[in-house]
Amino acid sequence: MLSMGANEVDEAVASAVALLRQALDRDWAEVNAGRLEWSCRRTAEHVASDLVAYAGQLAGRAQHAYTPFQISIDGREGGLDPADNAGILDVITTTGALLTAAIRTAPRDARGFHPFPFRSANREGFAAMGVAEVLLHADDMAEGLGLSYEPPAHLAEFVLTRIFPHVQPGPDHWQTLLWATGRATLPGRAQLTEWRWTNNLVLDTERLRLEGVTPAAAADLRAGGTGGFDWIEGGPFEGTREAAGMTLKAYEAGVHRPEFGLFVLVRREDDRAVGGMGFHGAPDEEGKAEVGYDLAEAARGNGYATEALRTLAEWALARDDVRSLFATVEPGNVPSQGVIARVGFVPVSAELDEEGLRAYELRG
């Protein structure tokens, strides 16, 4: 079963806390965390603040801006004493538990505000961001304190396959994550000086949500799983699994652009997945991109494909890098031809292509 991330947050926090317990006798305020301008003490406070902020964003379903959360370890209010190093680790453990609880109790469709790059994140996204903050800043602190740190590889893989879909995976997940965040070099790759992670894109229609599929979800779908979605009877259909394989192949090749991948169509009324729709890859040099879709048989005849394709086409053609969309349809597939026509696609020619399909195009 595809993990939603609560266990990974728990494990990441436990790993970081075990590491930092080795340096309880050091003055964390006097040591910088690796190449950061922050001290180790300030970095630890930042980690705790991020964990509680992510928990709050997800639990409160904040949609338009960050709800302000800030952890203090300095005893600034009420005459409290500043936390010592052991107390700081208690704070990180506690805030990690809050994020874990928020992930475990949030419904599948819960989303909270996060600015980069699509203005929201789901429970997997907040879990991955929390794990990333813990692991990466533990590594920063370890460097400053002269400790050796290498967390479990599957935690780095969890982060990469959720919020770094644009980063080609490598044989060493931890080193790849360090490279992706500007902290290490990798053979054959230029070192990064700027980076951002990427939560999945969601597009709303009147009755549906088009939810971008992460590499983790694509791998699960391709292997016969659900991708973390609650499917209606008969879903996902074969075409969705094939599209998931295309997404996974692009990710492994390092050419995946998440906004031009696969979307799962989810009914807003009951959070049930009814089909898949998306692109066969990023637009070419002429700004041309191919789209495809399918629905579980039980969902057909309700206008879902037309509604979703219209929204996806409008979103794509509003971009500067897309000038036209095209799709291919079997000559005998009358329902699919109707979908294409209702959205505004027109036949490219009267001739069929090499595979016996008719090509349709929609221009911006």
N, C-alpha and C positions, 0 to 999 in steps of 0.2 A: 504494500500500500504506500502511496506517495505521502511523504511526511509533510506536515504543515509547519513544522519548525519548533514546536515547544520543547521537545527533547533536545534539539540541537542548541537552543539557548541555554538550557540547564547545563549541558555538557561543556559548552564554551565558557560559561561563568565558572564552573568548577575547575576547569583547566587553568584559567587565568589566575584564580584565587590560589590554587596550589602552587603555581609558579611564584607569585608575589610573596607568599608566606616565607619564602627563602630569604627575603630581604627585609624583614620586619625591623631589624636593628639599624637600618640605614635612615638617613634624613632625606625623605623623598622631596621635600621642599627645596633642597639645595642641589638636586640632580635633574638635569633636563632629560626628557623622554626621547632618546635617540636624537634624530635631527629636528624634532619639533622645538618650537620656541617655548613650549610649556614645560614646567617642572613635572616630575612624576606625580607629585601630589595633585597638581592642577589637572593633569591628564586623567587621573583616577576619578576626580570629581566630574570631569566631562563625560566619562563613560557612564557613571551612575545617572547623570542628568539625561543622557540620551536614552538609556534604558527606560526610565520612568516616563520620558516624553513619548516614546514609541508606544508604551503601554497605554498612556492617556489618549493619544491620537486614535488608537484602534478601539479602545473601550468606549470612548465618547463619540466615535464616528465623525470626528471633526472633518469638515468638507472644504473649507475655503481658506484656512490659515492655521498656523500652529497655535495650539493652546499652550500658553506659557507654563512650562515646568522647569524648575531649576533646583537642583540639590545643593545644599550647603554643608560642607564638612568642617567649617571654621567656627561654629558656635556663635554666629553673629547675632542671634536673637534669643531673648529670654535668659541671658546669662549662662547659656550652655557652654561647656568646655569644647574646644576643638577636638575633632576625632584624631586618635592616634592611628598608626598604620593598620593595626588589627581592626580598629573601628571602621576604617575606610573599606576594608575588605568585607566587613559585615554589611556596609551600605551597598556595595556592588552586588553582594549575594541577594540582598533584599529587593533591590530594584530589578535584578534579573528575574526573581520569582514573580514580581508583579507583571513583567512582560510575558513570562510563561503563562501565567493565569489568564491574561488578556487573550493570548493566542488560543488557548484551549477552550475558552468560553465564547469566543467570537463566532458567529455564524459564517458559513462559507462565503457569502457575498458581502461581508462587512469590509468597508474601505475607510481609510482615514487620510487626511491631507498629508502629502509630501510633495515638495516643489519639483523634484527632478525625476524624469523630465515631463511627466504627463499629469502632474498635480494630484496624484493619489497613490496609495499602496494598499494591498490586501494583507491578510494575516501572514502569508508566506513572505511577502515583501518586508514587513516590519520585523519578522523573525530573522530574515537574512541580513537586514541592516543592523539589527542588534548583535548578531553573531559577528558580523564584520567589525563593528566598533570594539567589541570585547577582544577579539583575536588580534586585530591590528594594533590597537593601543597597548595591549599586553606586550606585544613584540617591541613596540617603541620603548616602553618602560623597561623591558628586559635588556634592551641595548644600553640604556642609560645606567642601569644598575649592574651591568656586567654579568647578566644571566643568559643562559642558553634556552631558547624556546622554539619548539616545533609542535603545534597542536595537532590533533588527529586529522588526517588528510580528508576524511569525509566531511568534516565541518567546513573546510575551505571549498570543497566541491559543492556543498549545499549553497554556499554564498554565490559561487561563480554561476551555477546553473539557474539561479533565481534572479539576480540583479546585475550580472555581467554577461548578458546574452550576446553582446557584441565582441566579447573577448574569446579568441580561439583557445580551447582547452589545451593544456600541455600534459606531459607525463607526470609532473609533480604539481598537484593542485595547490599546495601551500606556496610554492615559489611563484606559480602563475598568479595567485592572488596578490602576493607582494609586488610582483611586476605591475599588475593591473592598477595598483594604487600608488605607483611611483616609488616603491620602497626597495626594488631589486632590479637586476638586469637579467635578461634571458637571451640565450644565444639566438641570433637571427632576428631579434626584435629591438627596435629603438627604445631607449629608456623614456618613460613618460614623465612629463613635468606637470601635466594637468590631466585630471580624470574625474569622472562622475559615474555613479552607478545608475542603473536604469530599471525602474519598476515597469510592470506590464501596462500597456495601453488598454483602456476600456472606452468603447463608443456606445452611446445610448440611442435607442430608437424608442418609439412609443411603447412597444411591447417587449423589446428584447434588449439585452446587453451583449455587445460583441467584446469578448474578453480575450486579450492577447495571450497566447500560449507561450510559456517559458520553455527553455530547453529541457528542464526537468519534467515538465508536464508532457512535452512532445515525446520524450523517451518512454515515458510510461504508457502513453497512448499507442505508440508504435509497437510496444511489447505486449499489447493486448489489455492494458489497464484502462482506467477511467480518466486519467490525467488530472484527478482531483475534482472532477465534476460529477454531478448527480444526473445521470442520463435517463431520458424516457425509454420506454421499451423499444428495443431494436437499435439503440444507439450505443456507441458511435457507429456510423455507417462506414463502409470500406474506404470511401474517398477521404474521410477525415483522418483515418489512420495512415493512409498514403501521404497526405499532406503533412502530417506530423513527422513522417520519415524524411520528407523534404526539408522541413525546418531543422531537424536534427542533423542532417547531412550538411546543411549550410553552416550551422553552428560549429560543427567539428572542423569544417574547412576554414573557419574564420571569416566568412563573408556574410553571416547572418545580420540583417538589420531588423530588429524586433518589430518595428512598425510596419514592415512589409513581410510579415510572416503569417502564421495561421491564427485565426480567431475562432473561438467556440461561441455559438449562438445560444444564449441562456434566456429562458422566459423570465421576465421580471415578476410575474404573478406568483410563481411557485419555485423559482430558482432551479428549474430543470433544464438541462442541456438538450437541445433539439437538433443540432447540426454543426457543421463547420464551414467556414468561409475565409478566404484570404488570398494572398498573392503567391505567385510561383517564384518570387524573388524580387529584389529591388528593381526600380525602373532602369532601363538601359540608357545609353548616352543620348538617345533621342527623346527620353522622357516617357517611354512606353513601358507599361507594366501589365502582366497577365493576371487575371483573377479566376478563381474557381470556387465551387461550393457544392455541398450536398446536405441533405436532411435525412434524418431517420424517417423511415416510411410512415410511422405513426404521426409525424408532424407535418406531412405534406398536405397541400390543399388549403392551407390557412393563410397564405400570403407572407409567410415568414421570410422566405428567400428574397422576395421582391423588396420587402421592407429593409432587410439587412443590406442587400446589395446597393440599394439607393443611398443609404447612409454611408456605406464604405466608399462608394464612388464619389459622393460629394466631398467627403473628407480628403480623399486622395487627390482629386482634381483641384482642390483649393491650395495644394502645395506647389511651390515653385519648381520642384524637381519632377513633377508628373504632368505630362501634356495629353496623354491619352491612355485609355484602358482597353484591353481586348480580352476576349474569351472565346473558347471553341466549344461547340455543341454538336452532338450527333444529329444528323438530319431527321431521325425518327423520334427524337426526344422533344415532343411538342410542349410539355410543361416547362422545360428549361428554356425553350425558345420564347415562351410567353414571358418568363421572368426577365430575360434579356431585353425583350422588346418594351416591356412596361418601364424599365429603367432608362431606356433611350438608346441602347446599343443598336447599331445597324449593321447589316452584312457587309463585309469587306468586299466580297465578290460573289458571283453565282457559283464559282468553282469550289470544290472540296479540297482540303489540304492532303498531304501525303498519307495521313492516317484516316482519311475519310470523314473528317470533321469540317464543319463550316465555321469560319472565323467571323466574329462580330467585333465592332469597335465603338467606343464612346469617347468623344473628344471634349476637352474642357472649353 
